[in-house]
Amino acid sequence: MNEIKRPMINDALRLLRLYLGISQKQIAAELDISQSMVSEIESGAKSVSMEVLERYSNKFNIRMSQLLFFAEELEATPAMKKGKLIIASNVLKLLENLAPREIANAS
């Protein structure tokens, strides 16, 4: 199986998960892989196989080329801006948790 040797793809997949506001356990279930594999990929301990990248692509309706392009943009981004991306995703998550929930009308 071919492996993508660019570690920034690991960060891109982690940021995608954070942006979507889902846990490693949830994304593992969605992609039919183990939570430990998700953790190893996100930490950079494991390379991302083309098969796993394709699962992300199919599940979240994002072209593989877009994921790779995002990873390349991250690599070209200074560390300070990467931190801002992580902080921004956490702020969005916090705001989502604080937002009032819509209550479905019982009919």
N, C-alpha and C positions, 0 to 999 in steps of 0.2 A: 504494500500500500504506500502511495506517495505521501510524503510528509511536507508540510509547509514549514520552512525553516525560519520564518520571520516571527520573532517573539512578539512583535506589536500586534499581531492578529489575536494573541491571547488577551491582551489588554482590550482590544476592540470588542471581543466577545463578552468580556466582563462588563465593560461599559454599556453594551447593548442590554445585558441582563439588568443592570442597575437602572438604566433608563426605563425599561419596561416595568420595573418595580417588583420583580419576582425573585424568589430565593433560589439558591443553588439546587435545593431539593426539587422545587417546582420545575425549573428548567430541565433538570435531569429527567424527570418524569415525562415532560413534553417531548424530549428528544430521544427517549428510550435508551438512555445511558445512565451509568451510576453517578450518584452525587459526588463520589470521590474522584471520578474522572473529570467532572466539571471543575472541581476544586483544583486538581492537578493542572488542568488546561489554563485556568484563570491565573494560577500562581506562576505559570511558565515552566512547571516541572515536566509537563508533557507537551509535545508538539501537537498541533491540530492536524488530524488527518483530513484528506479531501472528503471522506465519507461523513465525518462529523461536521465539517464546514457546510456540506450539502444539506445536512439535517437542519442546521440553523437557518440556512437559506430557504428551504422549503417550508419550515414551520412558521417562520416570521415573514414570509413573502418578501424577502430581500435577496436580490441577485448576489451570487458569490462575488462577482466583480465589485459590487458596491461595498461588501464587507472588506475585501482586500484593499480597495481604494481608501476606505476609512482608516484601516490599519496604517497605510502609507502616510496619510495625513497626520495621524498621531505621532508617527516616527519623526516627521518633520516639525512637529510642534514643540516649542521649548517646554521644559519641565513645569514651569510656572503655569502655563496654560493648561497642561494636562491636569494639574491639581485643581484648577478652576472647573474643568469638566466634571471631575469626580465630586467636587463640592456642589456644583450646580445640580447634579443628579440627586444628591442627598437632600438638597433643599426642596426639589420637586417632590421627592418622596415624602418629606415632612409635611409639605403643604397639602398633598393628597390626603394624608392621614388626619390633618386638622380640618379639612373641608367638610361641611355638613353633608351627610349622606342623603341621597334622594330616597324618599319612602314611597314605595309602590302603593298606589291606591287599591284597596281591596274592593273588588266589585262583586 
